[in-house]
């Protein structure tokens, strides 16, 4: 029950957070929580896949955000 509440809160937070970096951090927490859910359901193959895909996409999104940052206009 607690894990589903964390997943729901993370989903809503990703929708409402305006800062992209914070949204990506919440996405990373979501994927880790989802990997734990898969592990508790006795599907370690899905847990490993979820963790690996979540880590890769989180890192790629962070790199994309930092490489495309805009400079403030004077």
PDB file of N, CA, C and O in Angstrom:
ATOM      1  N   UNK A   1       0.818  -1.196   0.000  1.00  0.00           N
ATOM      2  CA  UNK A   1       0.000   0.000   0.000  1.00  0.00           C
ATOM      3  C   UNK A   1       0.865   1.265   0.000  1.00  0.00           C
ATOM      4  O   UNK A   1       0.556   2.244  -0.679  1.00  0.00           O
ATOM      5  N   UNK A   2       1.946   1.223   0.771  1.00  0.00           N
ATOM      6  CA  UNK A   2       2.819   2.394   0.841  1.00  0.00           C
ATOM      7  C   UNK A   2       3.522   2.634  -0.495  1.00  0.00           C
ATOM      8  O   UNK A   2       3.710   3.779  -0.906  1.00  0.00           O
ATOM      9  N   UNK A   3       3.907   1.555  -1.167  1.00  0.00           N
ATOM     10  CA  UNK A   3       4.584   1.722  -2.452  1.00  0.00           C
ATOM     11  C   UNK A   3       3.655   2.302  -3.506  1.00  0.00           C
ATOM     12  O   UNK A   3       4.079   3.112  -4.331  1.00  0.00           O
ATOM     13  N   UNK A   4       2.398   1.896  -3.486  1.00  0.00           N
ATOM     14  CA  UNK A   4       1.457   2.459  -4.455  1.00  0.00           C
ATOM     15  C   UNK A   4       1.206   3.934  -4.168  1.00  0.00           C
ATOM     16  O   UNK A   4       0.997   4.716  -5.095  1.00  0.00           O
ATOM     17  N   UNK A   5       1.224   4.322  -2.903  1.00  0.00           N
ATOM     18  CA  UNK A   5       1.069   5.741  -2.559  1.00  0.00           C
ATOM     19  C   UNK A   5       2.273   6.545  -3.038  1.00  0.00           C
ATOM     20  O   UNK A   5       2.126   7.669  -3.520  1.00  0.00           O
ATOM     21  N   UNK A   6       3.462   5.966  -2.903  1.00  0.00           N
ATOM     22  CA  UNK A   6       4.665   6.640  -3.391  1.00  0.00           C
ATOM     23  C   UNK A   6       4.610   6.793  -4.907  1.00  0.00           C
ATOM     24  O   UNK A   6       4.973   7.842  -5.440  1.00  0.00           O
ATOM     25  N   UNK A   7       4.157   5.753  -5.600  1.00  0.00           N
ATOM     26  CA  UNK A   7       4.049   5.820  -7.061  1.00  0.00           C
ATOM     27  C   UNK A   7       3.043   6.872  -7.503  1.00  0.00           C
ATOM     28  O   UNK A   7       3.289   7.614  -8.453  1.00  0.00           O
ATOM     29  N   UNK A   8       1.908   6.935  -6.812  1.00  0.00           N
ATOM     30  CA  UNK A   8       0.893   7.947  -7.152  1.00  0.00           C
ATOM     31  C   UNK A   8       1.417   9.358  -6.885  1.00  0.00           C
ATOM     32  O   UNK A   8       1.224  10.261  -7.700  1.00  0.00           O
ATOM     33  N   UNK A   9       2.079   9.544  -5.743  1.00  0.00           N
ATOM     34  CA  UNK A   9       2.623  10.860  -5.410  1.00  0.00           C
ATOM     35  C   UNK A   9       3.699  11.279  -6.407  1.00  0.00           C
ATOM     36  O   UNK A   9       3.753  12.440  -6.814  1.00  0.00           O
ATOM     37  N   UNK A  10       4.546  10.347  -6.797  1.00  0.00           N
ATOM     38  CA  UNK A  10       5.592  10.665  -7.770  1.00  0.00           C
ATOM     39  C   UNK A  10       4.997  11.005  -9.132  1.00  0.00           C
ATOM     40  O   UNK A  10       5.481  11.907  -9.815  1.00  0.00           O
ATOM     41  N   UNK A  11       3.960  10.292  -9.524  1.00  0.00           N
ATOM     42  CA  UNK A  11       3.303  10.582 -10.805  1.00  0.00           C
ATOM     43  C   UNK A  11       2.699  11.975 -10.807  1.00  0.00           C
ATOM     44  O   UNK A  11       2.857  12.726 -11.770  1.00  0.00           O
ATOM     45  N   UNK A  12       2.015  12.316  -9.742  1.00  0.00           N
ATOM     46  CA  UNK A  12       1.426  13.654  -9.650  1.00  0.00           C
ATOM     47  C   UNK A  12       2.502  14.729  -9.566  1.00  0.00           C
ATOM     48  O   UNK A  12       2.365  15.797 -10.162  1.00  0.00           O
ATOM     49  N   UNK A  13       3.564  14.450  -8.832  1.00  0.00           N
ATOM     50  CA  UNK A  13       4.644  15.429  -8.704  1.00  0.00           C
ATOM     51  C   UNK A  13       5.305  15.696 -10.047  1.00  0.00           C
ATOM     52  O   UNK A  13       5.615  16.844 -10.366  1.00  0.00           O
ATOM     53  N   UNK A  14       5.525  14.645 -10.842  1.00  0.00           N
ATOM     54  CA  UNK A  14       6.134  14.844 -12.162  1.00  0.00           C
ATOM     55  C   UNK A  14       5.263  15.724 -13.047  1.00  0.00           C
ATOM     56  O   UNK A  14       5.773  16.466 -13.887  1.00  0.00           O
ATOM     57  N   UNK A  15       3.964  15.642 -12.862  1.00  0.00           N
ATOM     58  CA  UNK A  15       3.049  16.442 -13.679  1.00  0.00           C
ATOM     59  C   UNK A  15       3.070  17.905 -13.257  1.00  0.00           C
ATOM     60  O   UNK A  15       3.043  18.796 -14.106  1.00  0.00           O
ATOM     61  N   UNK A  16       3.117  18.160 -11.958  1.00  0.00           N
ATOM     62  CA  UNK A  16       2.966  19.522 -11.466  1.00  0.00           C
ATOM     63  C   UNK A  16       4.277  20.276 -11.265  1.00  0.00           C
ATOM     64  O   UNK A  16       4.255  21.504 -11.179  1.00  0.00           O
ATOM     65  N   UNK A  17       5.401  19.599 -11.186  1.00  0.00           N
ATOM     66  CA  UNK A  17       6.686  20.279 -10.971  1.00  0.00           C
ATOM     67  C   UNK A  17       7.073  21.043 -12.233  1.00  0.00           C
ATOM     68  O   UNK A  17       7.047  20.503 -13.339  1.00  0.00           O
ATOM     69  N   UNK A  18       7.430  22.303 -12.043  1.00  0.00           N
ATOM     70  CA  UNK A  18       7.802  23.150 -13.187  1.00  0.00           C
ATOM     71  C   UNK A  18       9.278  23.003 -13.565  1.00  0.00           C
ATOM     72  O   UNK A  18       9.625  23.106 -14.742  1.00  0.00           O
ATOM     73  N   UNK A  19      10.146  22.765 -12.586  1.00  0.00           N
ATOM     74  CA  UNK A  19      11.577  22.644 -12.845  1.00  0.00           C
ATOM     75  C   UNK A  19      11.882  21.255 -13.407  1.00  0.00           C
ATOM     76  O   UNK A  19      11.559  20.242 -12.787  1.00  0.00           O
ATOM     77  N   UNK A  20      12.499  21.218 -14.573  1.00  0.00           N
ATOM     78  CA  UNK A  20      12.766  19.940 -15.236  1.00  0.00           C
ATOM     79  C   UNK A  20      13.727  19.056 -14.456  1.00  0.00           C
ATOM     80  O   UNK A  20      13.563  17.836 -14.433  1.00  0.00           O
ATOM     81  N   UNK A  21      14.719  19.647 -13.821  1.00  0.00           N
ATOM     82  CA  UNK A  21      15.688  18.850 -13.066  1.00  0.00           C
ATOM     83  C   UNK A  21      14.994  18.132 -11.915  1.00  0.00           C
ATOM     84  O   UNK A  21      15.235  16.948 -11.677  1.00  0.00           O
ATOM     85  N   UNK A  22      14.135  18.850 -11.205  1.00  0.00           N
ATOM     86  CA  UNK A  22      13.408  18.228 -10.102  1.00  0.00           C
ATOM     87  C   UNK A  22      12.456  17.144 -10.613  1.00  0.00           C
ATOM     88  O   UNK A  22      12.295  16.106  -9.971  1.00  0.00           O
ATOM     89  N   UNK A  23      11.839  17.378 -11.745  1.00  0.00           N
ATOM     90  CA  UNK A  23      10.935  16.374 -12.312  1.00  0.00           C
ATOM     91  C   UNK A  23      11.696  15.105 -12.699  1.00  0.00           C
ATOM     92  O   UNK A  23      11.186  13.999 -12.519  1.00  0.00           O
ATOM     93  N   UNK A  24      12.892  15.254 -13.220  1.00  0.00           N
ATOM     94  CA  UNK A  24      13.692  14.087 -13.588  1.00  0.00           C
ATOM     95  C   UNK A  24      14.143  13.327 -12.338  1.00  0.00           C
ATOM     96  O   UNK A  24      14.198  12.098 -12.349  1.00  0.00           O
ATOM     97  N   UNK A  25      14.462  14.043 -11.273  1.00  0.00           N
ATOM     98  CA  UNK A  25      14.830  13.384 -10.016  1.00  0.00           C
ATOM     99  C   UNK A  25      13.656  12.578  -9.482  1.00  0.00           C
ATOM    100  O   UNK A  25      13.834  11.454  -9.013  1.00  0.00           O
ATOM    101  N   UNK A  26      12.456  13.147  -9.553  1.00  0.00           N
ATOM    102  CA  UNK A  26      11.263  12.417  -9.113  1.00  0.00           C
ATOM    103  C   UNK A  26      11.025  11.210 -10.014  1.00  0.00           C
ATOM    104  O   UNK A  26      10.605  10.155  -9.539  1.00  0.00           O
ATOM    105  N   UNK A  27      11.289  11.356 -11.308  1.00  0.00           N
ATOM    106  CA  UNK A  27      11.168  10.223 -12.225  1.00  0.00           C
ATOM    107  C   UNK A  27      12.122   9.096 -11.835  1.00  0.00           C
ATOM    108  O   UNK A  27      11.757   7.921 -11.884  1.00  0.00           O
ATOM    109  N   UNK A  28      13.338   9.456 -11.451  1.00  0.00           N
ATOM    110  CA  UNK A  28      14.290   8.449 -10.992  1.00  0.00           C
ATOM    111  C   UNK A  28      13.791   7.715  -9.757  1.00  0.00           C
ATOM    112  O   UNK A  28      13.944   6.498  -9.645  1.00  0.00           O
ATOM    113  N   UNK A  29      13.195   8.454  -8.832  1.00  0.00           N
ATOM    114  CA  UNK A  29      12.619   7.822  -7.638  1.00  0.00           C
ATOM    115  C   UNK A  29      11.456   6.914  -8.018  1.00  0.00           C
ATOM    116  O   UNK A  29      11.266   5.853  -7.422  1.00  0.00           O
ATOM    117  N   UNK A  30      10.686   7.334  -9.008  1.00  0.00           N
ATOM    118  CA  UNK A  30       9.566   6.514  -9.477  1.00  0.00           C
ATOM    119  C   UNK A  30      10.062   5.183 -10.044  1.00  0.00           C
ATOM    120  O   UNK A  30       9.498   4.131  -9.745  1.00  0.00           O
ATOM    121  N   UNK A  31      11.107   5.229 -10.853  1.00  0.00           N
ATOM    122  CA  UNK A  31      11.601   3.992 -11.459  1.00  0.00           C
ATOM    123  C   UNK A  31      12.215   3.058 -10.422  1.00  0.00           C
ATOM    124  O   UNK A  31      12.085   1.838 -10.530  1.00  0.00           O
ATOM    125  N   UNK A  32      12.884   3.625  -9.419  1.00  0.00           N
ATOM    126  CA  UNK A  32      13.434   2.784  -8.351  1.00  0.00           C
ATOM    127  C   UNK A  32      12.305   2.123  -7.569  1.00  0.00           C
ATOM    128  O   UNK A  32      12.383   0.939  -7.242  1.00  0.00           O
ATOM    129  N   UNK A  33      11.257   2.884  -7.269  1.00  0.00           N
ATOM    130  CA  UNK A  33      10.107   2.322  -6.558  1.00  0.00           C
ATOM    131  C   UNK A  33       9.437   1.241  -7.392  1.00  0.00           C
ATOM    132  O   UNK A  33       9.031   0.208  -6.860  1.00  0.00           O
ATOM    133  N   UNK A  34       9.320   1.469  -8.676  1.00  0.00           N
ATOM    134  CA  UNK A  34       8.713   0.470  -9.546  1.00  0.00           C
ATOM    135  C   UNK A  34       9.564  -0.793  -9.609  1.00  0.00           C
ATOM    136  O   UNK A  34       9.025  -1.898  -9.679  1.00  0.00           O
ATOM    137  N   UNK A  35      10.886  -0.646  -9.586  1.00  0.00           N
ATOM    138  CA  UNK A  35      11.763  -1.817  -9.556  1.00  0.00           C
ATOM    139  C   UNK A  35      11.555  -2.616  -8.272  1.00  0.00           C
ATOM    140  O   UNK A  35      11.578  -3.846  -8.294  1.00  0.00           O
ATOM    141  N   UNK A  36      11.353  -1.923  -7.157  1.00  0.00           N
ATOM    142  CA  UNK A  36      11.076  -2.611  -5.892  1.00  0.00           C
ATOM    143  C   UNK A  36       9.745  -3.349  -5.967  1.00  0.00           C
ATOM    144  O   UNK A  36       9.621  -4.465  -5.462  1.00  0.00           O
ATOM    145  N   UNK A  37       8.752  -2.731  -6.593  1.00  0.00           N
ATOM    146  CA  UNK A  37       7.450  -3.394  -6.752  1.00  0.00           C
ATOM    147  C   UNK A  37       7.612  -4.677  -7.556  1.00  0.00           C
ATOM    148  O   UNK A  37       7.069  -5.716  -7.182  1.00  0.00           O
ATOM    149  N   UNK A  38       8.351  -4.613  -8.652  1.00  0.00           N
ATOM    150  CA  UNK A  38       8.575  -5.814  -9.456  1.00  0.00           C
ATOM    151  C   UNK A  38       9.312  -6.881  -8.655  1.00  0.00           C
ATOM    152  O   UNK A  38       9.022  -8.070  -8.785  1.00  0.00           O
ATOM    153  N   UNK A  39      10.261  -6.457  -7.830  1.00  0.00           N
ATOM    154  CA  UNK A  39      11.007  -7.410  -7.015  1.00  0.00           C
ATOM    155  C   UNK A  39      10.105  -8.073  -5.980  1.00  0.00           C
ATOM    156  O   UNK A  39      10.226  -9.273  -5.736  1.00  0.00           O
ATOM    157  N   UNK A  40       9.207  -7.311  -5.374  1.00  0.00           N
ATOM    158  CA  UNK A  40       8.277  -7.871  -4.392  1.00  0.00           C
ATOM    159  C   UNK A  40       7.264  -8.820  -5.030  1.00  0.00           C
ATOM    160  O   UNK A  40       6.701  -9.682  -4.355  1.00  0.00           O
ATOM    161  N   UNK A  41       7.038  -8.658  -6.327  1.00  0.00           N
ATOM    162  CA  UNK A  41       6.119  -9.548  -7.035  1.00  0.00           C
ATOM    163  C   UNK A  41       6.846 -10.776  -7.593  1.00  0.00           C
ATOM    164  O   UNK A  41       6.304 -11.509  -8.421  1.00  0.00           O
ATOM    165  N   UNK A  42       8.076 -10.987  -7.126  1.00  0.00           N
ATOM    166  CA  UNK A  42       8.894 -12.138  -7.530  1.00  0.00           C
ATOM    167  C   UNK A  42       9.167 -12.182  -9.029  1.00  0.00           C
ATOM    168  O   UNK A  42       9.136 -13.246  -9.648  1.00  0.00           O
ATOM    169  N   UNK A  43       9.433 -11.024  -9.593  1.00  0.00           N
ATOM    170  CA  UNK A  43       9.842 -10.950 -10.998  1.00  0.00           C
ATOM    171  C   UNK A  43      11.165 -10.177 -11.076  1.00  0.00           C
ATOM    172  O   UNK A  43      11.189  -9.017 -11.487  1.00  0.00           O
ATOM    173  N   UNK A  44      12.262 -10.828 -10.680  1.00  0.00           N
ATOM    174  CA  UNK A  44      13.543 -10.114 -10.646  1.00  0.00           C
ATOM    175  C   UNK A  44      14.030  -9.671 -12.020  1.00  0.00           C
ATOM    176  O   UNK A  44      14.763  -8.687 -12.123  1.00  0.00           O
ATOM    177  N   UNK A  45      13.636 -10.378 -13.076  1.00  0.00           N
ATOM    178  CA  UNK A  45      14.050  -9.962 -14.413  1.00  0.00           C
ATOM    179  C   UNK A  45      13.451  -8.605 -14.774  1.00  0.00           C
ATOM    180  O   UNK A  45      14.133  -7.760 -15.353  1.00  0.00           O
ATOM    181  N   UNK A  46      12.198  -8.397 -14.440  1.00  0.00           N
ATOM    182  CA  UNK A  46      11.573  -7.099 -14.695  1.00  0.00           C
ATOM    183  C   UNK A  46      12.148  -6.016 -13.786  1.00  0.00           C
ATOM    184  O   UNK A  46      12.281  -4.863 -14.196  1.00  0.00           O
ATOM    185  N   UNK A  47      12.489  -6.388 -12.557  1.00  0.00           N
ATOM    186  CA  UNK A  47      13.073  -5.418 -11.628  1.00  0.00           C
ATOM    187  C   UNK A  47      14.419  -4.916 -12.143  1.00  0.00           C
ATOM    188  O   UNK A  47      14.705  -3.719 -12.097  1.00  0.00           O
ATOM    189  N   UNK A  48      15.240  -5.839 -12.633  1.00  0.00           N
ATOM    190  CA  UNK A  48      16.545  -5.443 -13.171  1.00  0.00           C
ATOM    191  C   UNK A  48      16.370  -4.585 -14.420  1.00  0.00           C
ATOM    192  O   UNK A  48      17.070  -3.587 -14.594  1.00  0.00           O
ATOM    193  N   UNK A  49      15.443  -4.970 -15.282  1.00  0.00           N
ATOM    194  CA  UNK A  49      15.185  -4.198 -16.497  1.00  0.00           C
ATOM    195  C   UNK A  49      14.675  -2.806 -16.167  1.00  0.00           C
ATOM    196  O   UNK A  49      15.118  -1.824 -16.763  1.00  0.00           O
ATOM    197  N   UNK A  50      13.749  -2.712 -15.225  1.00  0.00           N
ATOM    198  CA  UNK A  50      13.205  -1.411 -14.812  1.00  0.00           C
ATOM    199  C   UNK A  50      14.299  -0.530 -14.223  1.00  0.00           C
ATOM    200  O   UNK A  50      14.381   0.658 -14.536  1.00  0.00           O
ATOM    201  N   UNK A  51      15.135  -1.105 -13.376  1.00  0.00           N
ATOM    202  CA  UNK A  51      16.212  -0.329 -12.761  1.00  0.00           C
ATOM    203  C   UNK A  51      17.211   0.154 -13.811  1.00  0.00           C
ATOM    204  O   UNK A  51      17.622   1.314 -13.788  1.00  0.00           O
ATOM    205  N   UNK A  52      17.599  -0.721 -14.719  1.00  0.00           N
ATOM    206  CA  UNK A  52      18.571  -0.344 -15.750  1.00  0.00           C
ATOM    207  C   UNK A  52      18.003   0.711 -16.694  1.00  0.00           C
ATOM    208  O   UNK A  52      18.667   1.701 -16.999  1.00  0.00           O
ATOM    209  N   UNK A  53      16.781   0.496 -17.152  1.00  0.00           N
ATOM    210  CA  UNK A  53      16.160   1.468 -18.054  1.00  0.00           C
ATOM    211  C   UNK A  53      15.924   2.794 -17.341  1.00  0.00           C
ATOM    212  O   UNK A  53      16.108   3.860 -17.929  1.00  0.00           O
ATOM    213  N   UNK A  54      15.520   2.731 -16.087  1.00  0.00           N
ATOM    214  CA  UNK A  54      15.285   3.956 -15.324  1.00  0.00           C
ATOM    215  C   UNK A  54      16.549   4.757 -15.110  1.00  0.00           C
ATOM    216  O   UNK A  54      16.540   5.983 -15.226  1.00  0.00           O
ATOM    217  N   UNK A  55      17.638   4.074 -14.798  1.00  0.00           N
ATOM    218  CA  UNK A  55      18.910   4.768 -14.594  1.00  0.00           C
ATOM    219  C   UNK A  55      19.387   5.394 -15.901  1.00  0.00           C
ATOM    220  O   UNK A  55      19.810   6.550 -15.919  1.00  0.00           O
ATOM    221  N   UNK A  56      19.320   4.637 -16.988  1.00  0.00           N
ATOM    222  CA  UNK A  56      19.774   5.158 -18.289  1.00  0.00           C
ATOM    223  C   UNK A  56      18.959   6.359 -18.741  1.00  0.00           C
ATOM    224  O   UNK A  56      19.524   7.364 -19.173  1.00  0.00           O
ATOM    225  N   UNK A  57      17.638   6.265 -18.647  1.00  0.00           N
ATOM    226  CA  UNK A  57      16.815   7.388 -19.103  1.00  0.00           C
ATOM    227  C   UNK A  57      16.963   8.596 -18.192  1.00  0.00           C
ATOM    228  O   UNK A  57      16.917   9.733 -18.662  1.00  0.00           O
ATOM    229  N   UNK A  58      17.142   8.366 -16.896  1.00  0.00           N
ATOM    230  CA  UNK A  58      17.342   9.489 -15.980  1.00  0.00           C
ATOM    231  C   UNK A  58      18.638  10.219 -16.306  1.00  0.00           C
ATOM    232  O   UNK A  58      18.665  11.449 -16.361  1.00  0.00           O
ATOM    233  N   UNK A  59      19.700   9.474 -16.521  1.00  0.00           N
ATOM    234  CA  UNK A  59      20.984  10.089 -16.857  1.00  0.00           C
ATOM    235  C   UNK A  59      20.899  10.813 -18.196  1.00  0.00           C
ATOM    236  O   UNK A  59      21.395  11.933 -18.321  1.00  0.00           O
ATOM    237  N   UNK A  60      20.282  10.197 -19.192  1.00  0.00           N
ATOM    238  CA  UNK A  60      20.157  10.846 -20.503  1.00  0.00           C
ATOM    239  C   UNK A  60      19.330  12.127 -20.429  1.00  0.00           C
ATOM    240  O   UNK A  60      19.667  13.123 -21.069  1.00  0.00           O
ATOM    241  N   UNK A  61      18.253  12.103 -19.653  1.00  0.00           N
ATOM    242  CA  UNK A  61      17.439  13.317 -19.516  1.00  0.00           C
ATOM    243  C   UNK A  61      18.207  14.420 -18.799  1.00  0.00           C
ATOM    244  O   UNK A  61      18.097  15.589 -19.169  1.00  0.00           O
ATOM    245  N   UNK A  62      18.989  14.062 -17.772  1.00  0.00           N
ATOM    246  CA  UNK A  62      19.780  15.076 -17.065  1.00  0.00           C
ATOM    247  C   UNK A  62      20.839  15.677 -17.991  1.00  0.00           C
ATOM    248  O   UNK A  62      21.055  16.889 -17.983  1.00  0.00           O
ATOM    249  N   UNK A  63      21.492  14.839 -18.782  1.00  0.00           N
ATOM    250  CA  UNK A  63      22.490  15.340 -19.730  1.00  0.00           C
ATOM    251  C   UNK A  63      21.829  16.274 -20.738  1.00  0.00           C
ATOM    252  O   UNK A  63      22.370  17.334 -21.050  1.00  0.00           O
ATOM    253  N   UNK A  64      20.675  15.889 -21.243  1.00  0.00           N
ATOM    254  CA  UNK A  64      19.973  16.732 -22.218  1.00  0.00           C
ATOM    255  C   UNK A  64      19.559  18.063 -21.609  1.00  0.00           C
ATOM    256  O   UNK A  64      19.655  19.101 -22.263  1.00  0.00           O
ATOM    257  N   UNK A  65      19.104  18.042 -20.374  1.00  0.00           N
ATOM    258  CA  UNK A  65      18.692  19.291 -19.718  1.00  0.00           C
ATOM    259  C   UNK A  65      19.886  20.215 -19.540  1.00  0.00           C
ATOM    260  O   UNK A  65      19.794  21.408 -19.827  1.00  0.00           O
ATOM    261  N   UNK A  66      21.008  19.673 -19.068  1.00  0.00           N
ATOM    262  CA  UNK A  66      22.169  20.526 -18.810  1.00  0.00           C
ATOM    263  C   UNK A  66      22.865  20.978 -20.090  1.00  0.00           C
ATOM    264  O   UNK A  66      23.499  22.032 -20.101  1.00  0.00           O
ATOM    265  N   UNK A  67      22.760  20.209 -21.159  1.00  0.00           N
ATOM    266  CA  UNK A  67      23.386  20.623 -22.416  1.00  0.00           C
ATOM    267  C   UNK A  67      22.549  21.654 -23.167  1.00  0.00           C
ATOM    268  O   UNK A  67      23.079  22.384 -24.004  1.00  0.00           O
ATOM    269  N   UNK A  68      21.270  21.721 -22.886  1.00  0.00           N
ATOM    270  CA  UNK A  68      20.404  22.660 -23.599  1.00  0.00           C
ATOM    271  C   UNK A  68      19.933  23.796 -22.709  1.00  0.00           C
ATOM    272  O   UNK A  68      18.910  24.420 -22.990  1.00  0.00           O
ATOM    273  N   UNK A  69      20.665  24.072 -21.639  1.00  0.00           N
ATOM    274  CA  UNK A  69      20.231  25.150 -20.745  1.00  0.00           C
ATOM    275  C   UNK A  69      20.322  26.485 -21.473  1.00  0.00           C
ATOM    276  O   UNK A  69      21.222  26.718 -22.280  1.00  0.00           O
ATOM    277  N   UNK A  70      19.383  27.335 -21.170  1.00  0.00           N
ATOM    278  CA  UNK A  70      19.312  28.644 -21.817  1.00  0.00           C
ATOM    279  C   UNK A  70      19.966  29.690 -20.931  1.00  0.00           C
ATOM    280  O   UNK A  70      19.888  29.614 -19.705  1.00  0.00           O
ATOM    281  N   UNK A  71      20.605  30.656 -21.551  1.00  0.00           N
ATOM    282  CA  UNK A  71      21.188  31.756 -20.789  1.00  0.00           C
ATOM    283  C   UNK A  71      20.112  32.801 -20.541  1.00  0.00           C
ATOM    284  O   UNK A  71      19.212  33.001 -21.358  1.00  0.00           O
ATOM    285  N   UNK A  72      20.225  33.463 -19.394  1.00  0.00           N
ATOM    286  CA  UNK A  72      19.257  34.517 -19.085  1.00  0.00           C
ATOM    287  C   UNK A  72      19.475  35.704 -20.007  1.00  0.00           C
ATOM    288  O   UNK A  72      20.605  36.068 -20.333  1.00  0.00           O
ATOM    289  N   UNK A  73      18.366  36.295 -20.416  1.00  0.00           N
ATOM    290  CA  UNK A  73      18.467  37.486 -21.247  1.00  0.00           C
ATOM    291  C   UNK A  73      18.729  38.687 -20.365  1.00  0.00           C
ATOM    292  O   UNK A  73      18.199  38.791 -19.259  1.00  0.00           O
ATOM    293  N   UNK A  74      19.555  39.593 -20.865  1.00  0.00           N
ATOM    294  CA  UNK A  74      19.891  40.772 -20.066  1.00  0.00           C
ATOM    295  C   UNK A  74      18.852  41.848 -20.207  1.00  0.00           C
ATOM    296  O   UNK A  74      18.978  42.912 -19.601  1.00  0.00           O
TER     297      UNK A  74
END
